[in-house]
Amino acid sequence: MDALTLHRLHFAFTITYHYLFPQLTMGLALLILILKTIALRTSNDHYNQAARFWAKIFAVNFAMGVVTGIPMEFQFGTNWARFSKLAGGVIGQTLAMEGVFSFFLESSFLGLFLFGEKRLGPKAHWVTGFLVFLGSWLSGYFIIATDAWMQHPVGYVRDAAGNFQLTSFSALLLNPWVGWQYLHNMIGSVITACGVMASIGAFYLLQDQHREHAKTFLRLAVITGAVASVLMIFPTGDGQGQNIAKYQPATLAAMEGLFDTEHGAPIAILGQPDMEKLRLDNPLLIPRVLSLLTYQRWNAEVKGLNAFHREQWPDNVPLLYYSYHVMVGLGTIFVAVMGLSVALLYTGRLFTTRTWLWVLMLMLPFPYIANTAGWITAEAGRQPWVIYGLLRTSEGASMNVSAGNTLFTLIGFMGMYALLSVLFLFLAGREIAHGPEAGRP
């Protein structure tokens, strides 16, 4: 295996593992803020207890996110030195802002939120919760803005040495790509948090433990999750699809398994891309829907992959196709699960229907899978470009880091992250076993 492939696998592994944690903290920040708001308005300590419990889970995830996020920063300089040198004048702005502004805002006020409740008072403690939420969501914005520039570069010039230099800070932060991608990503994190909260609530009810808190967890999770699941599809998913159709049409064709240009193009529900015969095998199609969703016309022309030069095709069409369909399929399932959960909630049967509680409990890993598949779709769709249309991935890798060095560190990270996984499961499991009852330190 060559050095470039190992560089890509190395970064893919570390960033995929890292994102298991921020997606929960960003979503939990919103849910904790909702619990604190209810507690402030009702003066009911039950909701403060619930917020304190989830703040402990938040803290464990936050710590894991910090530990696993630091190596990625170093990889820009080790495995991707040429990319860092060429693009640092642009992406360095947003990455620095993420660290200096949002990360320190979130981490500083997280300490106050965890340890300052008795001294601060209800209103001031609510403010710390809001600032933790603001910091986590600002952090997401700066990271998404960085990725959006790599997907759709704007506001730059290239100097005599070929380096990218920023000419418009507002263009970088208000990139037309960033809005829908940011909202889509953050709502995905809310779905993850709702899935985890619903799963823990269902677990407590099935074990006949902490019943009142479990009911609060389920009530908040399924209502918020139902709203977020719908927003994930429309308008955010639709808006992001419009961006891809406009700025990366070859990526859209690969995501849908569309090889030939068609008027009234169908959307593929199922099928397997055949890269030798350039067709979709065993397709289950809904006629004209892709044209409608993409261009708002039933007979609109949608270009297939064969309309583009092979060098413009994504590197791995099957990976892109399957990851996209996993994301969409799970997103559709979330709408159904959360919608039925809300119906059971309002008919008074959610807390007593054990079969459905099992469904909610076992749903815990699937939002993580959907979010991971979504990011694979975004990043595999951009390939073979590290900066779309301007810099190929092969041109951004470090020249002086050998395949052997990269493989050695990749194996090392795998071992280290395996140990971190055991530590995380132990700490999170201990907090879940303790439960949300008052009086625990």
C-alpha positions in Angstrom: 0.0 0.0 0.0 1.5 3.4 -1.0 2.1 6.3 1.3 -0.8 8.4 0.0 -3.3 5.7 0.6 -2.0 5.2 4.1 -2.1 9.0 4.8 -5.8 9.0 3.8 -6.6 5.9 5.9 -4.8 7.4 8.8 -6.7 10.7 8.7 -10.0 8.9 8.0 -9.5 6.7 11.1 -8.6 9.5 13.5 -11.2 11.9 12.4 -14.0 9.3 12.3 -13.2 8.1 15.8 -12.9 11.7 17.0 -16.3 12.7 15.7 -18.0 10.1 17.7 -17.7 12.5 20.7 -18.3 16.0 19.4 -21.5 15.0 17.7 -22.9 14.0 21.1 -21.6 17.0 23.0 -23.0 19.5 20.5 -26.4 17.9 20.6 -26.4 17.4 24.3 -25.5 21.1 24.8 -28.9 22.0 23.4 -30.8 19.4 25.4 -29.1 20.3 28.6 -30.0 24.0 27.9 -33.6 23.0 27.4 -33.6 21.1 30.8 -32.0 24.1 32.5 -34.6 26.5 30.9 -37.5 24.3 32.2 -35.9 24.2 35.6 -35.5 28.0 35.7 -39.1 28.6 34.7 -40.7 26.0 36.9 -38.3 26.1 39.9 -38.5 22.3 39.8 -35.2 20.7 40.9 -36.1 17.5 39.1 -35.0 19.2 35.9 -31.8 20.4 37.5 -31.0 16.9 38.5 -31.6 15.7 34.9 -29.3 18.5 33.6 -26.6 17.6 36.1 -26.7 14.0 35.1 -26.3 14.8 31.4 -23.7 17.3 32.1 -21.5 14.5 33.5 -22.0 12.5 30.3 -21.2 15.7 28.4 -18.0 16.2 30.3 -16.7 12.7 29.7 -17.5 13.1 25.9 -15.9 16.5 25.9 -12.7 15.2 27.4 -12.6 12.4 24.9 -13.2 14.8 22.1 -10.2 17.0 23.2 -7.9 14.0 23.5 -8.8 12.6 20.1 -8.9 16.0 18.4 -5.4 17.1 19.1 -3.7 14.4 16.9 -5.6 15.7 13.9 -4.1 19.1 14.2 -0.6 17.5 14.1 -1.5 15.5 11.1 -1.9 18.6 9.0 1.8 19.2 9.6 3.0 15.6 9.4 0.9 13.7 6.8 -0.4 16.7 4.9 2.4 19.3 5.0 2.0 20.4 1.4 -1.7 21.1 1.8 -1.0 23.0 5.1 1.6 25.1 3.4 -0.5 25.9 0.4 -3.9 26.4 2.2 -2.8 27.6 5.6 -3.3 31.2 4.8 -7.0 30.5 4.5 -8.0 27.6 6.7 -5.7 28.7 9.4 -8.1 31.6 10.1 -11.1 29.5 10.9 -9.1 26.8 12.7 -7.5 29.4 14.9 -10.8 31.0 15.7 -12.3 27.6 16.6 -9.5 27.1 19.2 -9.2 30.6 20.5 -12.8 31.6 20.7 -15.3 28.7 20.7 -13.2 26.0 22.4 -12.1 28.2 25.3 -15.6 29.6 25.7 -17.0 26.1 25.9 -14.3 24.6 28.1 -14.2 27.6 30.5 -17.9 27.8 31.1 -18.2 24.0 31.2 -16.1 24.1 34.4 -18.4 26.7 35.9 -21.5 24.7 34.9 -20.2 21.5 36.4 -18.9 23.0 39.7 -20.5 26.3 40.3 -24.2 25.7 40.5 -24.5 26.3 44.2 -22.4 29.5 44.2 -23.8 31.0 41.0 -27.5 30.8 41.6 -30.2 29.6 39.1 -30.0 32.5 36.6 -26.2 32.7 36.4 -26.0 28.9 36.2 -28.4 29.0 33.3 -26.1 31.6 31.6 -23.1 29.2 31.9 -25.2 26.5 30.3 -26.1 28.8 27.5 -22.5 29.8 26.9 -21.4 26.1 26.9 -24.1 25.6 24.2 -22.9 28.7 22.3 -19.3 27.6 22.4 -20.0 24.1 21.2 -22.1 25.3 18.3 -19.7 28.1 17.4 -16.9 25.4 17.3 -19.0 23.4 14.9 -19.5 26.5 12.7 -15.8 27.3 12.4 -15.0 23.6 11.5 -17.8 23.5 9.0 -16.6 26.8 7.4 -13.2 25.2 7.0 -14.6 22.1 5.3 -17.0 24.3 3.2 -14.0 26.2 1.8 -12.4 22.9 0.8 -15.7 21.9 -0.9 -16.4 25.2 -2.5 -13.3 27.6 -2.3 -14.2 31.3 -2.3 -12.5 34.6 -1.3 -8.9 33.7 -2.2 -6.1 34.4 -4.5 -2.9 32.4 -5.3 0.4 34.2 -4.8 3.5 33.7 -7.0 4.5 30.6 -5.0 1.1 29.0 -5.5 -0.1 29.5 -1.9 -3.7 30.4 -1.3 -4.2 33.7 0.4 -7.5 35.0 1.9 -8.9 38.1 0.3 -12.3 38.2 1.9 -12.9 37.1 5.5 -16.7 37.5 5.1 -16.6 35.3 2.0 -14.9 32.6 4.0 -17.5 32.7 6.8 -20.5 33.3 4.6 -19.6 30.8 1.9 -22.8 29.7 0.1 -21.8 26.1 0.9 -21.5 26.6 4.7 -25.1 27.4 5.7 -26.9 24.2 4.7 -24.0 22.0 5.6 -23.7 23.6 9.1 -27.4 23.2 9.8 -27.5 19.7 8.4 -24.5 18.7 10.6 -25.8 20.3 13.8 -29.2 18.8 13.5 -27.5 15.5 12.9 -25.8 16.0 16.3 -29.1 16.7 17.9 -30.5 13.5 16.6 -27.5 11.6 18.1 -28.1 13.3 21.5 -31.8 12.5 21.3 -31.0 8.9 20.4 -28.7 8.5 23.3 -31.1 10.2 25.7 -34.0 8.1 24.6 -31.9 4.9 24.8 -30.8 5.6 28.4 -34.4 6.6 29.4 -35.8 3.4 27.8 -33.1 1.4 29.6 -34.0 2.8 33.0 -37.7 2.1 32.4 -37.0 -1.5 31.3 -34.9 -1.9 34.5 -37.6 -0.1 36.6 -35.0 2.4 37.8 -35.2 6.2 38.1 -38.6 6.2 36.5 -39.5 9.9 36.8 -36.2 11.0 35.3 -36.4 8.3 32.6 -39.8 9.6 31.6 -38.4 13.1 31.4 -35.5 11.9 29.2 -37.8 10.0 26.9 -40.3 12.9 26.6 -37.6 15.5 25.7 -35.7 13.1 23.4 -38.6 11.9 21.3 -40.2 15.3 20.8 -36.9 17.0 20.0 -35.8 14.0 17.9 -39.0 14.0 15.9 -38.6 17.7 15.0 -34.9 17.3 14.2 -35.5 14.2 12.0 -37.9 16.1 9.8 -35.5 19.1 9.6 -32.7 16.7 8.7 -34.5 15.9 5.5 -36.2 19.2 4.7 -35.0 21.9 4.5 -31.4 21.1 5.5 -30.9 17.9 3.5 -32.7 19.4 0.5 -30.6 22.6 0.7 -27.4 20.6 0.9 -28.5 18.6 -2.1 -29.0 21.8 -4.0 -25.5 22.9 -3.3 -24.1 19.6 -4.5 -26.2 19.7 -7.7 -24.9 23.3 -8.4 -21.3 23.0 -7.4 -20.4 19.3 -7.6 -22.7 17.7 -10.3 -20.4 14.7 -10.8 -20.7 14.0 -7.0 -24.5 14.1 -7.2 -24.5 11.6 -10.1 -22.2 9.2 -8.2 -24.3 9.5 -5.0 -27.5 8.5 -6.9 -25.8 5.9 -9.0 -26.8 7.8 -12.2 -24.5 6.9 -15.0 -26.4 8.2 -18.0 -27.8 11.7 -18.4 -31.6 11.6 -18.2 -34.6 14.0 -18.5 -36.9 13.1 -15.6 -34.2 11.3 -13.8 -35.4 8.7 -11.2 -34.2 8.4 -7.6 -32.6 5.1 -6.7 -33.9 3.5 -3.5 -31.9 0.3 -3.9 -29.3 -0.9 -6.3 -25.6 -1.8 -6.7 -23.2 0.2 -8.9 -21.5 -1.9 -11.5 -18.3 0.0 -12.3 -17.3 -2.4 -15.1 -20.6 -2.1 -17.1 -21.3 1.5 -15.7 -24.8 0.8 -14.6 -26.9 0.3 -11.5 -27.7 -3.4 -10.9 -31.1 -4.5 -9.5 -32.4 -1.0 -9.2 -35.5 0.0 -7.3 -36.3 3.4 -8.8 -39.0 6.1 -8.3 -39.4 7.8 -11.7 -38.6 11.6 -12.1 -38.1 12.2 -8.4 -34.4 13.1 -8.7 -35.2 15.8 -11.3 -37.9 17.2 -9.1 -35.8 17.3 -5.9 -32.8 18.7 -7.7 -34.3 21.2 -10.1 -38.0 21.4 -9.0 -39.1 20.2 -12.4 -40.4 16.7 -13.2 -38.6 16.6 -16.6 -35.4 18.5 -15.7 -32.1 17.1 -17.1 -29.8 15.5 -14.6 -26.3 14.8 -15.9 -25.0 11.3 -15.3 -21.4 10.3 -14.6 -20.8 9.5 -18.3 -21.2 13.2 -19.1 -18.1 14.0 -17.1 -14.4 13.2 -17.8 -13.2 10.3 -15.7 -10.8 12.5 -13.9 -13.7 14.4 -12.5 -15.4 11.4 -11.1 -15.1 10.7 -7.3 -12.4 8.2 -6.5 -14.6 5.6 -5.1 -18.1 5.7 -6.5 -19.5 2.6 -4.7 -18.3 3.9 -1.3 -19.9 7.3 -2.0 -23.2 5.6 -3.3 -23.5 3.2 -0.3 -22.6 5.8 2.4 -25.1 8.2 1.0 -27.9 5.6 0.9 -27.1 4.4 4.4 -27.4 8.0 5.6 -30.7 8.6 3.8 -32.1 5.2 4.8 -31.3 5.7 8.5 -32.6 9.3 8.4 -35.9 8.0 7.0 -36.1 5.4 9.7 -35.5 8.0 12.4 -38.5 10.0 11.2 -40.6 6.9 11.5 -39.3 5.8 14.9 -39.5 9.3 16.5 -42.8 10.0 14.9 -44.3 6.8 16.3 -42.7 7.5 19.6 -44.4 10.9 19.8 -47.7 9.2 18.9 -47.3 6.7 21.7 -46.3 9.5 24.1 -49.4 11.5 23.4 -51.6 8.4 23.8 -50.0 7.6 27.1 -48.5 4.3 26.0 -44.8 5.1 25.4 -43.7 4.5 29.0 -45.4 1.1 29.2 -44.9 -0.4 25.8 -41.9 -2.6 26.5 -41.4 -3.7 22.9 -41.1 -0.1 21.8 -38.8 0.7 24.7 -36.5 -2.1 23.5 -36.5 -0.5 20.0 -35.5 2.9 21.5 -32.8 1.4 23.6 -31.3 -0.6 20.8 -31.4 2.4 18.5 -28.4 4.0 20.3 -25.7 3.2 17.7 -27.6 4.1 14.6 -27.4 7.9 14.8 -23.6 7.5 15.0 -23.7 5.3 11.9 -25.8 7.8 10.0 -23.6 10.8 11.0 -20.5 8.8 10.0 -22.0 7.8 6.7 -23.0 11.5 6.1 -19.4 12.6 6.6 -18.1 9.9 4.4 -20.5 11.1 1.7 -19.2 14.7 2.1 -15.5 13.8 2.0 -15.6 10.9 -0.5 -17.7 13.1 -2.7 -15.0 15.8 -2.9 -12.3 13.3 -3.9 -9.9 13.3 -5.7 -9.7 16.9 -4.7 -8.5 18.1 -1.3 -9.6 21.6 -2.4 -12.3 21.0 -4.9 -11.2 21.8 -8.5 -7.9 23.4 -7.3 -5.7 21.0 -5.5 -5.7 17.2 -5.8 -5.3 15.1 -2.7 -2.2 13.6 -4.1 -0.6 17.1 -4.3 -1.4 17.8 -0.7 0.3 14.9 1.0 3.7 15.1 2.7 6.6 13.9 0.6 9.0 12.9 3.4 6.7 10.7 5.5 7.1 7.1 4.2 4.4 4.4 4.0 6.2 2.5 6.8 6.1 5.5 9.2 2.4 6.1 8.5 1.5 2.5 9.0 3.4 2.4 12.3 1.6 5.4 13.7 -1.8 4.2 12.4 -1.4 0.9 14.2 -0.3 2.9 17.3 -3.3 5.1 17.2 -5.6 2.1 16.8 -4.1 0.6 19.9 -4.3 3.8 21.9 -7.9 4.5 20.8 -8.9 1.0 21.8 -7.7 1.7 25.3 -9.5 5.1 25.3 -12.7 3.3 24.2 -12.5 1.0 27.2 -11.9 4.0 29.5 -14.8 5.9 28.0 -17.2 3.0 28.3 -16.1 2.5 31.9 -16.6 6.2 32.8 -19.9 6.6 30.9 -21.2 3.3 32.2 -20.4 4.3 35.8 -22.4 7.5 35.5 -25.3 5.7 33.9 -25.2 3.1 36.7 -25.2 5.9 39.4 -28.2 7.5 37.7 -29.5 11.0 37.9 -30.8 11.0 41.5 -29.9 14.0 43.8 -27.2 13.7 46.4 -24.5 12.1 44.3 -21.2 14.1 44.1 
